[in-house]
Amino acid sequence: MDDAMVREISITRIFAAPRELVWRAWTEAEQLKRWFMPHGFTVPACEVDLRPGGAFRMTVRGPDGTESPTGGEFKEIDPPARLVFTTTGFDGPDGVPLLEVLNIATFADLGDKTELTLHAVVTKASPEMVAPLAGMEEGWLQSLEKLDGFLTGREVDSSERQIVATRLLDAPRERVWKVWTDPAHIAEWWGPRGFTTTIHEMDVRPGGTWRHTMHGPDGTDYPNSVVFLDIREPEFIAYLHGDPGEPDHFFTTVDFADEGGKTGVTIRALFPSAADRERAIREYGAAEGLEQNMDKLVEYVTQHRTAS
């Protein structure tokens, strides 16, 4: 596999439901359909053959209405404590999946609560799978948020683990998109106030890499590495900053809304947990830094519009 690929992730979450209920949500088809897959995705069809060697199959419907098959095979079943299964997806031209992941889910009894630990290891991936694998952790985090909502009956979203900043720019969306995706432009405004940025590589496509170094006011250098997950010009960018094996990684989306000749830009940085978000704010000034970064974007777009 390519060195940029995510090879494994681990997630631990506590659910306010007894272990038997959480186990059923993971192993019964009608319950899996209610939560399995990230926000915006649905599972209109699901079949489960719960035994070692048994298969499960799903039809996944994306936010745009596109449907695709996915599935896997159960390897170990120890109710209600441990579930080991594979997941496959992204069939190639020959019908053979380009991606396979081994998933180990353990369920610890905490009385009326359950501690779930998920460990996912990539066992097969073609070079084209860099972007899907970079989004694997965030996909599971969103799925588990949906599971929490399903188990508790609450409306659950990602707000507790995200930092958001929004600006309305007096420039057309196509121009703002270029300012975000052209290395010559983004090097001029990226980073909080007092920082400068050197762009080493910026390959704006799914699976492409963006490597840059931010230079702090005190001369400290901060290397950064990004993998782009989703690019929809001129509307949307999604990327993973860092690697799930590193402590300070986070998932980011940038939305560009056409506001009648102006452009609304919303950037969301999603951390693996609320605790990770709070640590980033406390130790790195992440929330204020993002606001300053967006202010610099507004100033640069204004100056660039005037100059052009």
N, C-alpha and C positions, 0 to 999 in steps of 0.2 A: 504493500500500500504506500501511497505518497506520504512523505513526512508531514504534510499539512493536515492529514486526516485525523479526526478524533477517533480514538481506538476503544475507549471505554469511559463510562460515567458511573457515578454512584450518587444516589439520592435517598435521604431518610426523611420521612414525614410522619407526624402523629395525627390520627384521625379520631374524632369524637364519636366512635362507634365500636361495639364489641368485635372481637376478632372474627367470629363466625360470619357476621354481616359483611365485613370487609372481604373475607375469603369468597363469599358468594358473589360479591360484585365483580371479582376477578375471574370467576369460573363459570358463571351462568350467562348464556348468550343474550337473553333479554336485558340483563343488567349491564353487560359489557357495551351494548348498543347505546346506553344512556350517557356514557362518559369516555369511552376509549377513543382517543384522538384529540388533537389540540382544539382551542377555541376556533369557531367558524367551520369546523369539520363535523360531519355526522356519519353515522354508520347505519344505513337503511337495512342491511342484511348481515346476519352473523350466524355461524354454525359452530358448535363446540362439541368435540368428542373427547371428554375429559378422562384420559387414561394414558399411561406411558406409551408413546408411539402414536397416539391419537392426534388428529389435526384440528386446527380451527381456521375458519375462512371468514373473511369480511369483505363487504363492499364499502368503500370509503368515498364519500361525496365531499368534494372540496368547496370552498366559499364561492367559486365560480360555477358550481353545478357539475363539474367534471367528476365522473366516477372512475375508480380504479380498484383492482383487487389487491388484497394483502392477506397474509395468513402466517401460519407457522405450524410447529409440532411440539407437543408436550413431551418433555424428557423425564422429569421427575414430578411426582405428585405426593405430597405429605400433608393432607388436610388437618387442621387449618394453618399449618406452620410454614410450609415451603412449597414454592411452585417454580419449576425450571422449564423454560420453553424457548423456542426459537421464533424469530419473526423474519419474514422475507418481504422483499418488495422491489419495485422498479425493474420489471421484466425487460430483458434485452430483446433484440430482433428475433432471436431464436426461442423466445419464451422462457429462458432461464433467468431467474432473478439475479440482478447485479449486486444485491446487498443481502447479507444475512447477519443477524445479531443473536447472540445467546443472552437470555435474560434470566436473572435469578431474583425472585421476589421472596422475602422472608417476612413473616407476620408475627410480631411479638405481642403477647397478651399483657395489656396494662389495665386489667379490670374492665371498666366501661369504655376504655380507649384502646387503640391499636397502633403500635409503632411499625411502620412499613419501611423496609429497606430494599431498594431496587439497585441491582448491579447489572449493567449491560455491557457486554464485550463484543466487539465487532469480530466476526469470524470469516467474513468474506466481503470484499468491497472492490469494485472496479474503480479506475481513476476518476470516472464521472461522478462518483458519490461523495466528493469532498464537501459540497454544499449541504446535501441532506444530513451528513454526519455532523457537520458543524451545528446544525439545528436540532440534533437529536435530544440534547439535554432540555432545551427550552420546550420542545414538543412534549416530552414527558412531564415537565413541570406544569404545563397548561392542562394536560390530561388529568394529572393528579388534583389540580384545582377543581376541575369538573367533577372528579370523583368525590371530593370533599363536599361540594354542593349537592351531589346526588345523595350522599349518605346523611347529610344533616338537613336537607331541605332549604338551605340558604342560597341566596344569589352570591356566587363567589366569582371574583375577578382577580386581576393581577395587581391591583392598585397598591397593596401593602408592600410590594417588592419593587416598585418602579419609581423613577424620577422622570418628570415630564416638563418640557419647556415648549412654548408656542410663541410664534411671532407672525405678524402679517407684513409681508415685504411688498414694497411698491415697485414691482417688476413682474413681467410675465413668467409663467411657470417654466418655460423652456430655458430662459436665461438663468433662473435660480437653480435649475437642475444642472446646468453647465458649471455654475460656481461651486456646486457640491461635488462634481464628478471629474473635473479637469484638474490634474495635479498642479498646474501653474496657478490656478485660482485658489484652490483650497489651502495651499501653502501660505497664502497671504493673510488668511484670517483664522485658521484653525487653532484652537486652544484658548484657555482663559487669558485675561489681560496680563500683560507682562511676559507671556510666553511667545516663542516663535517655533516654527515647525519646518523640519526638513523631510520631504517626501522621497523615499527610496524606491518605492514601487506602488502603483495603484492600478490594478487590473479590475475594472468595474464590470464584472459579470458573475453569475452564480459559480462559486468555487474559486473565484479570483482572489488574489491576496493584495492587501493594502498594508505596507510597512512604512512607518514614519517614526521620527524621533522628535519629541517635544523638548524644547530647551527652556528651562525655568529661569526666572529673573536672577537667581543666585548662581547660574551657570550649570546647574544639575541637568543631566540629560535623562529623558524618560523614553526608552524604546517602546514602541507599540506595534502589535501585530493583529491584523483583522482578516477574517475570511468572509467574503460576501455570500449570503445565502439566497437572496431573492432580489432581482432587479427588474422593475417595471417602469421603463422610461415613459413619461417624466413624472410618474405618480408615487413611486414607492421604492425604498431601499431597506433591506434587512441584512444585518451582519452580526457576527460573533467577534467580540473583542477579547483576545486572549484565548486560552485553552481551558476546557473543563477540569483539567488536572492542576490548574493554577488557581491560587486563592482569590485573585482579583478579576476574574473573567465576568463578562456580562453580555447580554443580548440586546441589540439596539434596532429599533425601527425608525424610519424617517418618512413621514407622509407629506406630500406636496399637493395642496388643494388649489385648484383654479378658482380664484375669487374675482372674476370679471376683470382681468388685466393685472390683478395683483395675485400674490401667492401666499397662502397660509402654510407655514411649515411647523410641523409638530414632531418633536424627537422624543422618543421614549427609551430610556435605559432600564432594562429589566435585569435584576440581580437574582441569583438562585433562591434567595430567601429574604424575608424582611430584615433579619439580623445582618445579612451581607450588605443590604442597602444602607442600614444605619451605620455600619462600620465604614462604608465608603464615604458617607456624608461626614462622619466624625473625624476620620483620619486623613481624608484626601480633599475635603471640601467639595465633594462631587456635585451637590445640588447648586451651589453658588458658582462653581466652575462652569457648569452647563449653561447657566443663565448668562454668564459673561461671554461664553463662546457664541451664544445666539445673538448677543448684543453686537459682537464683532462682525457677525454675518450681516446683520442689518446695516451696519456702517459701511461694510465693504460693498454690498450690493448698491447702496445709495451712491457711493463714490464711483463705482463702476458704471452705473446708469448715467451719472452726470458726465463722466469722461467719454462715454460712447455717444 
